[in-house]
Amino acid sequence: MKIYRHNVTVHWGDTDPAKIVFYPNYFEWFDQSTRLLFDSVGLDWDSLVRKYGIVGLPIVEAKARFVAPCKFRDEIVVESHIGKWNEKTFEVSHTVVNGGVRAVEGYEIRVWAQRRPDEPDRLKAIPIPAEIKSAFE
């Protein structure tokens, strides 16, 4: 299982008046980490669009559990991996570690999607190619 880690410095603008990370920022960092995870195995967004005709990897569900606070000037690590593959969706699991302490646990469920030929303004889920899944082993 491929685990991707990236460091994040908590800046002033990432926090609320109590200097604790404002919760939507974790979802932004999860999204960044998912893209970087794909990049790390040679599957950048642009090449996926060109090669497979997908429109991206839309999120259909996201959740986080906040265990310990992260604050202004903390150096945190976001760890991400594909926790589960389904036929047309996959789950990216994320953990935020702050000073060796697990601070946040979360996940995103994303869909392998392309535009519907009959209704180009709508998307449809399609099967995830085997070579995509194997890139993360």
MDAnalysis code that builds the backbone (N, CA, C; Angstrom):
import MDAnalysis as mda
import numpy as np

u = mda.Universe.empty(411, n_residues=137, atom_resindex=np.repeat(np.arange(137), 3), trajectory=True)
u.add_TopologyAttr("name", ["N", "CA", "C"] * 137)
u.add_TopologyAttr("resid", np.arange(1, 138))
u.add_TopologyAttr("resname", ["MET", "LYS", "ILE", "TYR", "ARG", "HIS", "ASN", "VAL", "THR", "VAL", "HIS", "TRP", "GLY", "ASP", "THR", "ASP", "PRO", "ALA", "LYS", "ILE", "VAL", "PHE", "TYR", "PRO", "ASN", "TYR", "PHE", "GLU", "TRP", "PHE", "ASP", "GLN", "SER", "THR", "ARG", "LEU", "LEU", "PHE", "ASP", "SER", "VAL", "GLY", "LEU", "ASP", "TRP", "ASP", "SER", "LEU", "VAL", "ARG", "LYS", "TYR", "GLY", "ILE", "VAL", "GLY", "LEU", "PRO", "ILE", "VAL", "GLU", "ALA", "LYS", "ALA", "ARG", "PHE", "VAL", "ALA", "PRO", "CYS", "LYS", "PHE", "ARG", "ASP", "GLU", "ILE", "VAL", "VAL", "GLU", "SER", "HIS", "ILE", "GLY", "LYS", "TRP", "ASN", "GLU", "LYS", "THR", "PHE", "GLU", "VAL", "SER", "HIS", "THR", "VAL", "VAL", "ASN", "GLY", "GLY", "VAL", "ARG", "ALA", "VAL", "GLU", "GLY", "TYR", "GLU", "ILE", "ARG", "VAL", "TRP", "ALA", "GLN", "ARG", "ARG", "PRO", "ASP", "GLU", "PRO", "ASP", "ARG", "LEU", "LYS", "ALA", "ILE", "PRO", "ILE", "PRO", "ALA", "GLU", "ILE", "LYS", "SER", "ALA", "PHE", "GLU"])
u.atoms.positions = np.array([
    [0.854, -1.180, 0.000],
    [0.000, 0.000, 0.000],
    [0.900, 1.243, 0.000],
    [0.687, 2.100, -0.946],
    [1.440, 3.343, -1.080],
    [0.884, 4.383, -0.109],
    [1.754, 4.922, 0.753],
    [1.373, 6.004, 1.665],
    [2.138, 7.243, 1.236],
    [1.427, 8.338, 1.078],
    [2.062, 9.599, 0.727],
    [1.994, 10.528, 1.932],
    [3.115, 11.175, 2.232],
    [3.167, 12.130, 3.343],
    [3.614, 13.483, 2.810],
    [2.929, 14.520, 3.247],
    [3.437, 15.854, 2.922],
    [3.291, 16.772, 4.129],
    [4.264, 17.652, 4.249],
    [4.328, 18.569, 5.382],
    [3.534, 19.832, 5.083],
    [2.895, 20.331, 6.117],
    [2.121, 21.568, 6.019],
    [2.486, 22.432, 7.230],
    [2.786, 23.683, 6.971],
    [2.974, 24.653, 8.052],
    [1.645, 25.368, 8.244],
    [1.158, 25.403, 9.460],
    [-0.103, 26.088, 9.752],
    [0.178, 27.590, 9.819],
    [-0.407, 28.327, 8.904],
    [-0.242, 29.773, 8.838],
    [-1.389, 30.474, 9.566],
    [-1.195, 31.761, 9.831],
    [-2.197, 32.571, 10.520],
    [-3.564, 32.467, 9.841],
    [-3.581, 32.555, 8.514],
    [-4.836, 32.523, 7.774],
    [-5.541, 31.177, 7.801],
    [-4.864, 30.132, 8.286],
    [-5.469, 28.803, 8.392],
    [-6.246, 28.628, 9.690],
    [-6.158, 29.625, 10.566],
    [-6.707, 29.443, 11.911],
    [-7.897, 30.359, 12.188],
    [-8.592, 30.020, 13.255],
    [-9.711, 30.844, 13.716],
    [-9.193, 31.819, 14.781],
    [-10.059, 32.628, 15.401],
    [-9.573, 33.590, 16.392],
    [-8.839, 32.957, 17.586],
    [-9.085, 31.678, 17.849],
    [-8.391, 30.996, 18.950],
    [-7.042, 30.422, 18.506],
    [-6.657, 30.704, 17.254],
    [-5.413, 30.214, 16.650],
    [-5.411, 28.696, 16.447],
    [-6.602, 28.093, 16.368],
    [-6.759, 26.671, 16.067],
    [-7.172, 26.560, 14.603],
    [-6.664, 25.550, 13.915],
    [-6.981, 25.399, 12.493],
    [-8.491, 25.393, 12.287],
    [-8.950, 26.248, 11.370],
    [-10.359, 26.304, 10.978],
    [-10.634, 25.050, 10.162],
    [-11.615, 24.243, 10.589],
    [-11.805, 22.886, 10.097],
    [-11.850, 22.723, 8.572],
    [-12.397, 23.655, 7.766],
    [-12.410, 23.410, 6.318],
    [-11.010, 23.292, 5.717],
    [-10.012, 23.851, 6.403],
    [-8.654, 23.755, 5.871],
    [-8.160, 22.319, 5.827],
    [-8.620, 21.491, 6.745],
    [-8.225, 20.078, 6.690],
    [-8.698, 19.440, 5.386],
    [-9.901, 19.782, 4.943],
    [-10.414, 19.218, 3.693],
    [-9.617, 19.722, 2.494],
    [-9.154, 20.961, 2.557],
    [-8.275, 21.467, 1.494],
    [-6.968, 20.681, 1.478],
    [-6.402, 20.421, 2.659],
    [-5.152, 19.660, 2.732],
    [-5.371, 18.206, 2.309],
    [-6.525, 17.628, 2.625],
    [-6.837, 16.274, 2.152],
    [-6.857, 16.253, 0.626],
    [-7.511, 17.246, 0.031],
    [-7.608, 17.318, -1.424],
    [-6.221, 17.451, -2.051],
    [-5.393, 18.327, -1.504],
    [-4.028, 18.485, -2.007],
    [-3.253, 17.178, -1.886],
    [-3.405, 16.517, -0.766],
    [-2.667, 15.284, -0.526],
    [-3.102, 14.177, -1.480],
    [-4.380, 14.134, -1.825],
    [-4.845, 13.143, -2.799],
    [-4.183, 13.385, -4.152],
    [-4.148, 14.638, -4.587],
    [-3.500, 14.947, -5.857],
    [-2.022, 14.579, -5.811],
    [-1.348, 14.916, -4.720],
    [0.071, 14.601, -4.580],
    [0.316, 13.099, -4.507],
    [-0.602, 12.359, -3.896],
    [-0.514, 10.897, -3.864],
    [-0.533, 10.339, -5.281],
    [-1.466, 10.801, -6.094],
    [-1.527, 10.363, -7.495],
    [-0.271, 10.783, -8.247],
    [0.171, 12.022, -8.044],
    [1.413, 12.484, -8.686],
    [2.585, 11.568, -8.335],
    [2.644, 11.120, -7.080],
    [3.783, 10.334, -6.602],
    [3.921, 8.982, -7.285],
    [2.844, 8.509, -7.919],
    [2.914, 7.246, -8.671],
    [2.848, 7.498, -10.176],
    [3.076, 8.749, -10.587],
    [3.128, 9.085, -12.005],
    [1.777, 9.283, -12.665],
    [0.745, 9.536, -11.869],
    [-0.610, 9.710, -12.407],
    [-1.119, 11.115, -12.098],
    [-0.550, 12.101, -12.770],
    [-1.009, 13.462, -12.519],
    [-2.372, 13.677, -13.167],
    [-3.111, 14.653, -12.633],
    [-4.491, 14.912, -13.088],
    [-4.562, 15.104, -14.602],
    [-3.668, 15.912, -15.168],
    [-3.741, 16.206, -16.601],
    [-3.590, 14.952, -17.447],
    [-2.652, 14.078, -17.083],
    [-2.472, 12.855, -17.871],
    [-3.662, 11.912, -17.715],
    [-4.283, 11.884, -16.537],
    [-5.477, 11.050, -16.350],
    [-6.615, 11.517, -17.255],
    [-6.774, 12.837, -17.340],
    [-7.828, 13.397, -18.198],
    [-7.563, 13.038, -19.653],
    [-6.322, 13.231, -20.092],
    [-5.981, 12.939, -21.494],
    [-6.104, 11.451, -21.823],
    [-5.543, 10.601, -20.977],
    [-5.475, 9.165, -21.293],
    [-6.809, 8.442, -21.106],
    [-7.557, 8.811, -20.069],
    [-8.760, 8.047, -19.734],
    [-10.065, 8.790, -19.999],
    [-9.996, 10.059, -20.373],
    [-11.200, 10.814, -20.675],
    [-12.049, 11.145, -19.468],
    [-11.440, 11.076, -18.280],
    [-12.214, 11.426, -17.085],
    [-12.209, 12.942, -16.912],
    [-13.103, 13.440, -16.088],
    [-13.198, 14.880, -15.845],
    [-12.533, 15.256, -14.525],
    [-11.936, 14.304, -13.902],
    [-11.338, 14.499, -12.589],
    [-11.808, 13.376, -11.691],
    [-11.646, 13.577, -10.415],
    [-12.020, 12.554, -9.435],
    [-12.930, 13.206, -8.394],
    [-14.201, 13.464, -8.772],
    [-15.107, 14.186, -7.879],
    [-15.311, 13.466, -6.545],
    [-15.451, 14.257, -5.508],
    [-15.724, 13.733, -4.168],
    [-17.232, 13.547, -4.014],
    [-17.636, 12.366, -3.570],
    [-19.056, 12.119, -3.314],
    [-19.348, 11.999, -1.817],
    [-18.270, 11.894, -1.014],
    [-18.437, 11.858, 0.441],
    [-17.106, 12.233, 1.070],
    [-17.161, 12.988, 2.154],
    [-15.953, 13.343, 2.899],
    [-16.315, 13.456, 4.374],
    [-15.379, 13.017, 5.205],
    [-15.632, 13.050, 6.638],
    [-14.308, 13.244, 7.367],
    [-14.374, 13.875, 8.525],
    [-13.194, 14.036, 9.366],
    [-13.589, 13.910, 10.828],
    [-12.646, 13.405, 11.595],
    [-12.802, 13.317, 13.054],
    [-11.610, 14.044, 13.660],
    [-11.908, 15.014, 14.513],
    [-10.882, 15.876, 15.077],
    [-10.534, 15.374, 16.475],
    [-9.299, 14.922, 16.621],
    [-8.865, 14.266, 17.855],
    [-8.074, 15.221, 18.752],
    [-7.187, 16.007, 18.147],
    [-6.359, 16.955, 18.897],
    [-6.184, 18.208, 18.035],
    [-6.048, 19.366, 18.661],
    [-5.961, 20.595, 17.868],
    [-4.609, 20.775, 17.187],
    [-4.652, 21.475, 16.065],
    [-3.454, 21.973, 15.397],
    [-3.570, 23.490, 15.441],
    [-2.454, 24.157, 15.699],
    [-2.490, 25.593, 15.934],
    [-1.522, 26.344, 15.040],
    [-1.671, 27.649, 15.058],
    [-0.787, 28.551, 14.329],
    [0.671, 28.184, 14.594],
    [1.422, 28.065, 13.507],
    [2.855, 27.745, 13.477],
    [3.180, 26.273, 13.682],
    [2.194, 25.417, 13.905],
    [2.494, 23.982, 13.995],
    [2.975, 23.472, 12.644],
    [3.855, 22.502, 12.699],
    [4.311, 21.789, 11.500],
    [3.621, 20.432, 11.545],
    [2.695, 20.222, 10.630],
    [1.922, 18.984, 10.634],
    [2.283, 18.148, 9.406],
    [1.930, 16.871, 9.482],
    [2.144, 15.958, 8.363],
    [0.793, 15.358, 7.994],
    [0.467, 15.421, 6.712],
    [-0.748, 14.784, 6.204],
    [-0.314, 13.481, 5.531],
    [-0.831, 12.368, 6.035],
    [-0.534, 11.045, 5.479],
    [-1.774, 10.542, 4.761],
    [-1.594, 10.090, 3.521],
    [-2.748, 9.659, 2.720],
    [-2.450, 8.363, 1.998],
    [-3.480, 7.546, 1.870],
    [-3.372, 6.309, 1.090],
    [-4.763, 5.899, 0.606],
    [-4.775, 5.052, -0.418],
    [-6.053, 4.519, -0.899],
    [-6.421, 3.369, 0.030],
    [-7.475, 3.556, 0.795],
    [-7.877, 2.556, 1.767],
    [-8.761, 1.467, 1.194],
    [-9.460, 1.785, 0.094],
    [-10.398, 0.804, -0.460],
    [-10.692, 1.165, -1.910],
    [-10.662, 0.147, -2.744],
    [-11.056, 0.295, -4.149],
    [-12.380, -0.401, -4.369],
    [-13.286, 0.238, -5.060],
    [-14.521, -0.380, -5.527],
    [-14.477, -0.348, -7.047],
    [-15.527, -0.793, -7.700],
    [-15.517, -0.822, -9.157],
    [-15.383, 0.576, -9.755],
    [-16.149, 1.543, -9.233],
    [-16.181, 2.886, -9.810],
    [-15.785, 3.982, -8.828],
    [-15.559, 3.624, -7.582],
    [-15.182, 4.597, -6.557],
    [-13.984, 4.075, -5.770],
    [-13.372, 4.986, -5.049],
    [-12.295, 4.584, -4.149],
    [-12.286, 5.521, -2.949],
    [-11.728, 5.015, -1.848],
    [-11.676, 5.784, -0.609],
    [-10.230, 6.159, -0.310],
    [-9.994, 7.448, -0.129],
    [-8.676, 7.931, 0.263],
    [-8.734, 8.234, 1.754],
    [-7.893, 7.541, 2.522],
    [-7.834, 7.753, 3.965],
    [-6.733, 8.750, 4.274],
    [-7.012, 9.653, 5.209],
    [-6.058, 10.696, 5.581],
    [-5.872, 10.713, 7.098],
    [-4.646, 10.953, 7.505],
    [-4.326, 11.162, 8.914],
    [-3.450, 12.400, 9.009],
    [-3.782, 13.284, 9.930],
    [-2.956, 14.454, 10.198],
    [-2.220, 14.188, 11.509],
    [-0.893, 14.282, 11.455],
    [-0.057, 14.055, 12.627],
    [0.596, 15.375, 13.010],
    [0.498, 15.712, 14.286],
    [1.051, 16.973, 14.790],
    [1.988, 16.644, 15.952],
    [3.291, 16.794, 15.729],
    [4.254, 16.504, 16.793],
    [4.188, 15.070, 17.268],
    [3.967, 14.143, 16.349],
    [3.879, 12.724, 16.690],
    [2.524, 12.287, 17.210],
    [1.583, 13.210, 17.323],
    [0.243, 12.908, 17.844],
    [-0.757, 12.916, 16.698],
    [-1.584, 11.886, 16.621],
    [-2.652, 11.837, 15.623],
    [-3.680, 12.906, 15.966],
    [-3.822, 13.890, 15.085],
    [-4.701, 15.025, 15.370],
    [-6.040, 14.930, 14.646],
    [-6.022, 14.437, 13.407],
    [-7.239, 14.362, 12.601],
    [-7.209, 13.068, 11.800],
    [-8.363, 12.434, 11.690],
    [-8.542, 11.270, 10.819],
    [-9.681, 11.602, 9.874],
    [-9.518, 11.258, 8.626],
    [-10.590, 11.548, 7.679],
    [-10.504, 10.691, 6.444],
    [-11.486, 10.869, 5.589],
    [-11.480, 10.168, 4.318],
    [-12.287, 10.941, 3.299],
    [-12.027, 10.606, 2.051],
    [-12.831, 11.091, 0.923],
    [-13.202, 9.860, 0.097],
    [-14.420, 9.829, -0.388],
    [-14.787, 8.829, -1.390],
    [-14.896, 9.579, -2.701],
    [-14.134, 9.105, -3.674],
    [-14.068, 9.763, -4.979],
    [-14.552, 8.805, -6.055],
    [-15.049, 9.391, -7.123],
    [-15.608, 8.604, -8.217],
    [-14.773, 8.819, -9.475],
    [-14.563, 7.736, -10.211],
    [-13.898, 7.783, -11.511],
    [-14.996, 8.145, -12.496],
    [-14.974, 9.365, -13.015],
    [-16.136, 9.864, -13.755],
    [-15.751, 10.523, -15.073],
    [-16.685, 10.436, -16.005],
    [-16.556, 11.151, -17.274],
    [-17.918, 11.765, -17.615],
    [-17.900, 12.628, -18.603],
    [-19.155, 13.263, -19.022],
    [-20.049, 12.234, -19.715],
    [-21.346, 12.398, -19.519],
    [-22.304, 11.527, -20.212],
    [-22.388, 11.971, -21.669],
    [-22.252, 11.061, -22.619],
    [-22.309, 11.454, -24.030],
    [-23.654, 12.071, -24.423],
    [-24.732, 11.582, -23.808],
    [-26.067, 12.068, -24.148],
    [-26.427, 13.369, -23.429],
    [-25.750, 13.657, -22.305],
    [-25.983, 14.875, -21.530],
    [-24.641, 15.369, -20.999],
    [-23.885, 16.107, -21.816],
    [-22.523, 16.499, -21.434],
    [-22.407, 17.350, -20.166],
    [-23.511, 17.913, -19.697],
    [-23.471, 18.675, -18.446],
    [-23.531, 17.771, -17.220],
    [-23.767, 16.482, -17.447],
    [-23.862, 15.523, -16.342],
    [-22.703, 14.546, -16.406],
    [-22.392, 13.971, -15.253],
    [-21.305, 12.999, -15.164],
    [-21.862, 11.611, -14.939],
    [-21.033, 10.621, -15.283],
    [-21.392, 9.238, -14.967],
    [-20.153, 8.528, -14.459],
    [-20.352, 7.653, -13.512],
    [-19.259, 6.853, -12.970],
    [-18.946, 5.728, -13.941],
    [-17.658, 5.463, -14.116],
    [-17.227, 4.367, -14.991],
    [-16.220, 3.512, -14.229],
    [-15.994, 2.279, -14.669],
    [-15.050, 1.401, -13.955],
    [-13.626, 1.967, -13.933],
    [-12.984, 1.784, -12.806],
    [-11.598, 2.222, -12.635],
    [-10.693, 1.176, -13.287],
    [-9.812, 1.596, -14.196],
    [-8.917, 0.634, -14.847],
    [-7.998, -0.061, -13.835],
    [-7.711, -1.333, -14.111],
    [-6.863, -2.142, -13.226],
    [-5.482, -1.523, -13.056],
    [-4.941, -0.923, -14.119],
    [-3.594, -0.362, -14.014],
    [-3.531, 0.831, -13.054],
    [-4.639, 1.503, -12.867],
    [-4.693, 2.598, -11.888],
    [-4.567, 2.019, -10.490],
    [-5.354, 1.007, -10.211],
    [-5.314, 0.376, -8.894],
    [-3.936, -0.214, -8.602],
    [-3.341, -0.868, -9.580],
    [-2.037, -1.517, -9.359],
    [-0.912, -0.511, -9.128],
    [-1.078, 0.714, -9.586],
    [-0.036, 1.737, -9.386],
    [0.167, 2.069, -7.910],
    [-0.809, 1.736, -7.063],
    [-0.734, 2.087, -5.651],
    [-0.340, 0.903, -4.761],
    [-0.022, -0.212, -5.376],
    [0.357, -1.398, -4.583],
    [1.800, -1.334, -4.140],
])
